[in-house]
Amino acid sequence: MSTGEAVAFWILGPVALAGGLGMVIARNAVHSALWLVLTMLCLGALYMAQQAPFLGFVQIIVYTGAVMMLFLFVLMLVGRESSDSVIEVLRGQRIVGIGLGLGFAVLVVAALGRALTEVAPAGVAAQNAAPGGNPGSIGRALYTDYLFAFELTAVLLIVATVGAMVLGYSERARSRPTQRGLVEARIRGEQGRPSPLPGPGVFATANSVATPALLPDGSVAPESLSEIIESTRRDTIDSDMGGVAGPEADLGARALRGPEPPAGSDQEAGR
């Protein structure tokens, strides 16, 4: 290895490793794909530094420019939500996943140990000097010694594309319920109460979604309470209810008139 190759390796190697770690650690799927793009760019530059320009350009143009854009398109099509779920769809899937991950890690460590101790570096000088140069040698190796692996990789990409189409268009294939069907389901009680929840209405002092509706006697309609106040303290809710409905129910006209304006205000003077 020449000095230039060593410098390129010690610069691009840590960057590629950081991109791989970022791909695994990132919680957002799009960010994970972008970290993988960084790793692929570094690998392409390393191939060029090792006198394999064809592999370097293929790594950058095909994988980084085409395949990764396909991955990002699939992520945007299916959805990029990556919130963790503690629910196991298949029983024991976490244990199986951890076991497979450990087994793959042992396999990688064993392969690296054998490559560093038992296998002598071959280099690419002989392949570059062969007829067709580096691209010709790669083509002969792909369609002779590694034909099965090449076809298996092609099938994997096709399956991924078909799977993305199925996930993206499965919702559209379902029949949409009609208005009559929705009404019948609501009457049967399959979708909660038949009628909508009561709004603030004419008995309330405001039309805010956080303001409960008032009944004709001035009391608060419990079903009109919005979900956004579920996390509010009970004493705060009671205080707000008292400010809207008054301290107690009133069968008179006060419930329709609303609270009295403060003394000295413009409304009091207008009276």
C-alpha positions as a Python dict, from the first residue, in 0.01 Angstrom:
ca = {
    (1, 'M'): (0, 0, 0),
    (2, 'S'): (142, 334, -106),
    (3, 'T'): (149, 645, 109),
    (4, 'G'): (-145, 801, -76),
    (5, 'E'): (-356, 487, -32),
    (6, 'A'): (-272, 475, 339),
    (7, 'V'): (-367, 841, 386),
    (8, 'A'): (-694, 790, 197),
    (9, 'F'): (-773, 481, 404),
    (10, 'W'): (-712, 648, 741),
    (11, 'I'): (-922, 949, 638),
    (12, 'L'): (-1213, 775, 463),
    (13, 'G'): (-1220, 466, 685),
    (14, 'P'): (-1330, 642, 1007),
    (15, 'V'): (-1582, 850, 811),
    (16, 'A'): (-1731, 535, 657),
    (17, 'L'): (-1742, 371, 1001),
    (18, 'A'): (-1914, 677, 1149),
    (19, 'G'): (-2171, 665, 869),
    (20, 'G'): (-2241, 299, 942),
    (21, 'L'): (-2285, 367, 1313),
    (22, 'G'): (-2511, 662, 1237),
    (23, 'M'): (-2723, 442, 1010),
    (24, 'V'): (-2776, 193, 1292),
    (25, 'I'): (-2828, 448, 1571),
    (26, 'A'): (-3051, 698, 1385),
    (27, 'R'): (-3415, 673, 1493),
    (28, 'N'): (-3547, 836, 1177),
    (29, 'A'): (-3548, 610, 871),
    (30, 'V'): (-3464, 895, 633),
    (31, 'H'): (-3167, 1002, 845),
    (32, 'S'): (-3052, 639, 853),
    (33, 'A'): (-3060, 626, 473),
    (34, 'L'): (-2858, 949, 448),
    (35, 'W'): (-2593, 807, 683),
    (36, 'L'): (-2573, 504, 454),
    (37, 'V'): (-2519, 737, 158),
    (38, 'L'): (-2215, 882, 338),
    (39, 'T'): (-2074, 533, 393),
    (40, 'M'): (-2123, 440, 26),
    (41, 'L'): (-1949, 756, -93),
    (42, 'C'): (-1648, 675, 125),
    (43, 'L'): (-1641, 316, -4),
    (44, 'G'): (-1645, 441, -364),
    (45, 'A'): (-1350, 670, -294),
    (46, 'L'): (-1163, 380, -129),
    (47, 'Y'): (-1220, 161, -437),
    (48, 'M'): (-1072, 431, -657),
    (49, 'A'): (-773, 465, -426),
    (50, 'Q'): (-717, 87, -454),
    (51, 'Q'): (-687, 108, -838),
    (52, 'A'): (-1042, -12, -901),
    (53, 'P'): (-1204, 293, -1065),
    (54, 'F'): (-1489, 94, -1222),
    (55, 'L'): (-1602, -38, -884),
    (56, 'G'): (-1572, 310, -736),
    (57, 'F'): (-1790, 471, -1002),
    (58, 'V'): (-2044, 187, -981),
    (59, 'Q'): (-2058, 228, -604),
    (60, 'I'): (-2124, 601, -633),
    (61, 'I'): (-2345, 615, -944),
    (62, 'V'): (-2549, 295, -912),
    (63, 'Y'): (-2572, 234, -539),
    (64, 'T'): (-2550, 587, -401),
    (65, 'G'): (-2726, 761, -687),
    (66, 'A'): (-2989, 504, -790),
    (67, 'V'): (-3044, 237, -526),
    (68, 'M'): (-3036, 477, -233),
    (69, 'M'): (-3275, 711, -412),
    (70, 'L'): (-3502, 409, -455),
    (71, 'F'): (-3478, 340, -83),
    (72, 'L'): (-3567, 701, -1),
    (73, 'F'): (-3859, 687, -246),
    (74, 'V'): (-3989, 373, -77),
    (75, 'L'): (-3953, 533, 267),
    (76, 'M'): (-4147, 839, 155),
    (77, 'L'): (-4411, 621, -14),
    (78, 'V'): (-4471, 385, 276),
    (79, 'G'): (-4415, 638, 554),
    (80, 'R'): (-4116, 758, 753),
    (81, 'E'): (-4263, 726, 1101),
    (82, 'S'): (-4018, 539, 1320),
    (83, 'S'): (-4173, 546, 1665),
    (84, 'D'): (-4074, 243, 1871),
    (85, 'S'): (-4344, -5, 1963),
    (86, 'V'): (-4329, -228, 2269),
    (87, 'I'): (-4592, -462, 2125),
    (88, 'E'): (-4448, -781, 1974),
    (89, 'V'): (-4641, -885, 1665),
    (90, 'L'): (-4476, -1228, 1679),
    (91, 'R'): (-4407, -1383, 2017),
    (92, 'G'): (-4035, -1399, 2087),
    (93, 'Q'): (-3935, -1186, 1789),
    (94, 'R'): (-3700, -974, 1998),
    (95, 'I'): (-3514, -1281, 2124),
    (96, 'V'): (-3488, -1421, 1772),
    (97, 'G'): (-3365, -1084, 1642),
    (98, 'I'): (-3099, -1057, 1911),
    (99, 'G'): (-2984, -1415, 1842),
    (100, 'L'): (-2960, -1354, 1467),
    (101, 'G'): (-2770, -1031, 1527),
    (102, 'L'): (-2518, -1199, 1754),
    (103, 'G'): (-2474, -1486, 1508),
    (104, 'F'): (-2413, -1244, 1221),
    (105, 'A'): (-2161, -1051, 1433),
    (106, 'V'): (-1970, -1373, 1510),
    (107, 'L'): (-1970, -1461, 1139),
    (108, 'V'): (-1831, -1119, 1044),
    (109, 'V'): (-1558, -1136, 1309),
    (110, 'A'): (-1458, -1486, 1195),
    (111, 'A'): (-1445, -1378, 830),
    (112, 'L'): (-1233, -1073, 914),
    (113, 'G'): (-997, -1280, 1126),
    (114, 'R'): (-948, -1531, 846),
    (115, 'A'): (-898, -1255, 589),
    (116, 'L'): (-633, -1084, 801),
    (117, 'T'): (-440, -1396, 900),
    (118, 'E'): (-482, -1671, 638),
    (119, 'V'): (-561, -1500, 307),
    (120, 'A'): (-289, -1318, 114),
    (121, 'P'): (-390, -992, -63),
    (122, 'A'): (-435, -1056, -435),
    (123, 'G'): (-450, -699, -562),
    (124, 'V'): (-605, -585, -889),
    (125, 'A'): (-295, -539, -1102),
    (126, 'A'): (-340, -873, -1281),
    (127, 'Q'): (-709, -810, -1347),
    (128, 'N'): (-641, -462, -1479),
    (129, 'A'): (-383, -604, -1721),
    (130, 'A'): (-625, -874, -1851),
    (131, 'P'): (-828, -822, -2172),
    (132, 'G'): (-1106, -575, -2103),
    (133, 'G'): (-931, -433, -1798),
    (134, 'N'): (-1103, -405, -1465),
    (135, 'P'): (-1464, -397, -1598),
    (136, 'G'): (-1403, -704, -1815),
    (137, 'S'): (-1261, -902, -1524),
    (138, 'I'): (-1557, -809, -1305),
    (139, 'G'): (-1805, -910, -1575),
    (140, 'R'): (-1641, -1249, -1629),
    (141, 'A'): (-1638, -1314, -1253),
    (142, 'L'): (-2004, -1213, -1210),
    (143, 'Y'): (-2137, -1432, -1493),
    (144, 'T'): (-1918, -1736, -1423),
    (145, 'D'): (-1814, -1786, -1061),
    (146, 'Y'): (-2076, -1565, -892),
    (147, 'L'): (-2376, -1605, -1122),
    (148, 'F'): (-2605, -1745, -850),
    (149, 'A'): (-2520, -1466, -605),
    (150, 'F'): (-2570, -1206, -878),
    (151, 'E'): (-2915, -1338, -971),
    (152, 'L'): (-3011, -1369, -604),
    (153, 'T'): (-2924, -1003, -549),
    (154, 'A'): (-3134, -904, -851),
    (155, 'V'): (-3430, -1104, -716),
    (156, 'L'): (-3390, -933, -378),
    (157, 'L'): (-3415, -589, -537),
    (158, 'I'): (-3722, -692, -738),
    (159, 'V'): (-3892, -831, -427),
    (160, 'A'): (-3819, -507, -240),
    (161, 'T'): (-3976, -303, -521),
    (162, 'V'): (-4286, -525, -538),
    (163, 'G'): (-4318, -515, -159),
    (164, 'A'): (-4310, -135, -164),
    (165, 'M'): (-4586, -130, -425),
    (166, 'V'): (-4799, -370, -220),
    (167, 'L'): (-4754, -166, 98),
    (168, 'G'): (-4820, 160, -82),
    (169, 'Y'): (-5135, 55, -269),
    (170, 'S'): (-5293, -192, -25),
    (171, 'E'): (-5498, 86, 135),
    (172, 'R'): (-5633, 198, -202),
    (173, 'A'): (-5746, -153, -290),
    (174, 'R'): (-5988, -166, 2),
    (175, 'S'): (-6348, -66, -62),
    (176, 'R'): (-6437, 264, 95),
    (177, 'P'): (-6750, 269, 312),
    (178, 'T'): (-7046, 460, 178),
    (179, 'Q'): (-7231, 732, 364),
    (180, 'R'): (-7522, 495, 423),
    (181, 'G'): (-7287, 230, 565),
    (182, 'L'): (-7128, 482, 802),
    (183, 'V'): (-7470, 595, 927),
    (184, 'E'): (-7587, 237, 984),
    (185, 'A'): (-7264, 150, 1170),
    (186, 'R'): (-7305, 457, 1390),
    (187, 'I'): (-7667, 368, 1469),
    (188, 'R'): (-7561, 13, 1561),
    (189, 'G'): (-7309, 160, 1805),
    (190, 'E'): (-6998, 44, 1618),
    (191, 'Q'): (-6855, 396, 1602),
    (192, 'G'): (-6947, 537, 1942),
    (193, 'R'): (-7254, 751, 1998),
    (194, 'P'): (-7497, 803, 1708),
    (195, 'S'): (-7497, 1183, 1729),
    (196, 'P'): (-7198, 1416, 1734),
    (197, 'L'): (-7059, 1542, 2062),
    (198, 'P'): (-7223, 1861, 2187),
    (199, 'G'): (-7042, 2177, 2094),
    (200, 'P'): (-7016, 2500, 2296),
    (201, 'G'): (-7362, 2606, 2174),
    (202, 'V'): (-7568, 2910, 2265),
    (203, 'F'): (-7549, 2841, 2638),
    (204, 'A'): (-7169, 2874, 2652),
    (205, 'T'): (-6976, 3196, 2692),
    (206, 'A'): (-6720, 3111, 2420),
    (207, 'N'): (-6691, 2892, 2110),
    (208, 'S'): (-6345, 2757, 2195),
    (209, 'V'): (-6291, 2381, 2171),
    (210, 'A'): (-6162, 2391, 2528),
    (211, 'T'): (-6486, 2546, 2656),
    (212, 'P'): (-6745, 2290, 2770),
    (213, 'A'): (-7105, 2312, 2655),
    (214, 'L'): (-7375, 2421, 2900),
    (215, 'L'): (-7711, 2258, 2947),
    (216, 'P'): (-8030, 2471, 2971),
    (217, 'D'): (-8002, 2468, 3351),
    (218, 'G'): (-7653, 2617, 3334),
    (219, 'S'): (-7463, 2300, 3426),
    (220, 'V'): (-7177, 2159, 3220),
    (221, 'A'): (-7245, 1884, 2963),
    (222, 'P'): (-6981, 1618, 3048),
    (223, 'E'): (-6972, 1479, 2693),
    (224, 'S'): (-6862, 1815, 2557),
    (225, 'L'): (-6527, 1808, 2738),
    (226, 'S'): (-6245, 1803, 2485),
    (227, 'E'): (-5970, 1540, 2489),
    (228, 'I'): (-5704, 1810, 2509),
    (229, 'I'): (-5790, 1877, 2876),
    (230, 'E'): (-5751, 1516, 2989),
    (231, 'S'): (-5402, 1589, 3120),
    (232, 'T'): (-5511, 1905, 3304),
    (233, 'R'): (-5533, 1901, 3681),
    (234, 'R'): (-5883, 1847, 3818),
    (235, 'D'): (-5884, 2160, 4033),
    (236, 'T'): (-5796, 2368, 3728),
    (237, 'I'): (-6080, 2210, 3530),
    (238, 'D'): (-6329, 2271, 3813),
    (239, 'S'): (-6220, 2633, 3834),
    (240, 'D'): (-6264, 2683, 3461),
    (241, 'M'): (-6603, 2511, 3469),
    (242, 'G'): (-6711, 2738, 3750),
    (243, 'G'): (-6608, 3041, 3550),
    (244, 'V'): (-6817, 2923, 3255),
    (245, 'A'): (-7127, 2779, 3426),
    (246, 'G'): (-7123, 2966, 3755),
    (247, 'P'): (-7092, 2820, 4105),
    (248, 'E'): (-7420, 2627, 4078),
    (249, 'A'): (-7698, 2542, 3835),
    (250, 'D'): (-7942, 2825, 3762),
    (251, 'L'): (-8279, 2761, 3601),
    (252, 'G'): (-8334, 3129, 3539),
    (253, 'A'): (-8222, 3351, 3257),
    (254, 'R'): (-7868, 3392, 3393),
    (255, 'A'): (-7760, 3076, 3216),
    (256, 'L'): (-7868, 3228, 2887),
    (257, 'R'): (-7737, 3576, 2963),
    (258, 'G'): (-7389, 3473, 3076),
    (259, 'P'): (-7180, 3620, 3358),
    (260, 'E'): (-7234, 3977, 3475),
    (261, 'P'): (-6989, 4232, 3330),
    (262, 'P'): (-6745, 4387, 3576),
    (263, 'A'): (-6842, 4711, 3742),
    (264, 'G'): (-6730, 5023, 3559),
    (265, 'S'): (-6685, 4847, 3224),
    (266, 'D'): (-6826, 4974, 2894),
    (267, 'Q'): (-7088, 4698, 2893),
    (268, 'E'): (-7208, 4804, 3242),
    (269, 'A'): (-7225, 5168, 3131),
    (270, 'G'): (-7426, 5070, 2821),
    (271, 'R'): (-7692, 4917, 3041),
}
